[in-house]
Amino acid sequence: MTKEKKYNHLPHTNLIGHYQFITFRTKESLDSYLKKLYNSNDIEKIKQYKMDRYLDQSQNGALLYGEVLEKIRDYYLNYDKNVFEIKALSIMPNHIHFLLKQNDNMTNVMRVLKGGAGHIVNKTLGRSGAV
């Protein structure tokens, strides 16, 4: 009997030199309603549609606006091209979409993307902790 591996986060697809579409959300945007949807018996594409629709309309975790948005955008667009090259970027109030070319290990790319944004949000808004 093999033990099924459980992830606390989604595993990364590591394809250096290839294009990746990445989305991540603020921690506060993930609430009990989403956990209920995630654990529902809906087929996967219906479940994902319901979750995306809810999250796109939700104001939970809406931290990415004004000065925060501008600083995050500038950080991403001016980051070292040896790590990633942004091809398209959309910063929404509670989530960010990227189309980028991966030029480094995906673990490092995600650390730069998520950690950098989190640092900017906390510093700009006088907060601390996970974003």
N, C-alpha and C positions, 0 to 999 in steps of 0.2 A: 504494500500500500504506500503510495507516494503522498507526501504532504504538499498541499496546494500552497504556493507562495502568496502571501498577502502583502500589498503595498500600502504605505501611508500616503503615497503620492503616485501619480501615474509614471510608469517607466518612460524614459526618454529614448527616442529613436535617434541614434547617433550616425548622421550621414554627412560628414565633412565634405564641403564642396557642393552640396545640394541645397535646394530651396525647401524651407519649412514654413508651414502656417501654424502660428502659435496664438493661443488666447489664454489669458489668465485674468482672474477677478480679485477684487479686494476681499479680504477675509470676512468683513462685516456683511457682504452681500449674500453670503451663504447662511440661510436661516433654516428653521425647523420645517417650513413648507417644502423647501428644496430637498431636505433629507427624506421627507415623506415621498416626494416624487421619485427620488433616486431609488428608494426601496420598493416602489410599486411594481406590479406585475405587468405593466404596459410593455409592449414591444419596444425595443431600444430606440428606434427612430422617432416614435411617438413620445416616449419619455424625454428624449433630448429636445424635441420641438417644444414641449410644454415647459421644460426648464429654461431654455433660451428665451422663450416668449416672456415668462415671468421675470427673469433677470433683466431683460432689456427694458422692462417697464418699472422695475423696482428702484426705489430711492435708497434702499439699504446699502450702506458702504459707499455712497456717492461722494468720494473724496477727490476725484480727479477732474478738477476744473480750475479756471483762472490761472493764477500764478503757479500752482502745482502742476497743472497740465503743461504750461509753457516750459517749466524747468525740466520736466520729464521728457518732453519732446526734444528739447535741445540736448539733453544728456544722451538720448538714444541716437540722434542724428549725427552727433559729433564723436561717438565712441570709436575706439580703435577698430578699423576695418579688418584687422587680423583676427578678430573674434567673430564678428558678424557684419553683414552689409544689409541695412534696411532697404527693402524694395517698396514696401507699402506699410503705413502705420495709421491706425485709427484708435484714438484714445477716447473712450466713452466715460461717463461719470463713475461707473463702478467696474469697468473692465477695459482691457487693452487687446487689440488684435495686431498681429505682425505678419508680414510676409518678409522673410529674410533669407539671405544666403548664409548658411552655417560655415564658418571658417575655423572653428575650434571645437573642442569637445562639447557636446550639448549640455553636460552638467555645468561647465563653466559659462556657457551662453546663458543658461537659465539663472545662474547665480547673479550674473551681471544685470540681466533684465529685471528680475524680481527684486533682488537685493538693492539695486540702484534706485528703483522706483520707490521701494519701501523707505529707504533712507531719505529720499527727497520729500516724500509725504510727511514723515515724522518731523524732519527738521523745519519744513515750511509751516506746518500746522502746529508746531510745539507739542507733538505727541511722542509716545514711545511704544514699543512692542510691535507685534506682528501686524502687517498691513495686508 
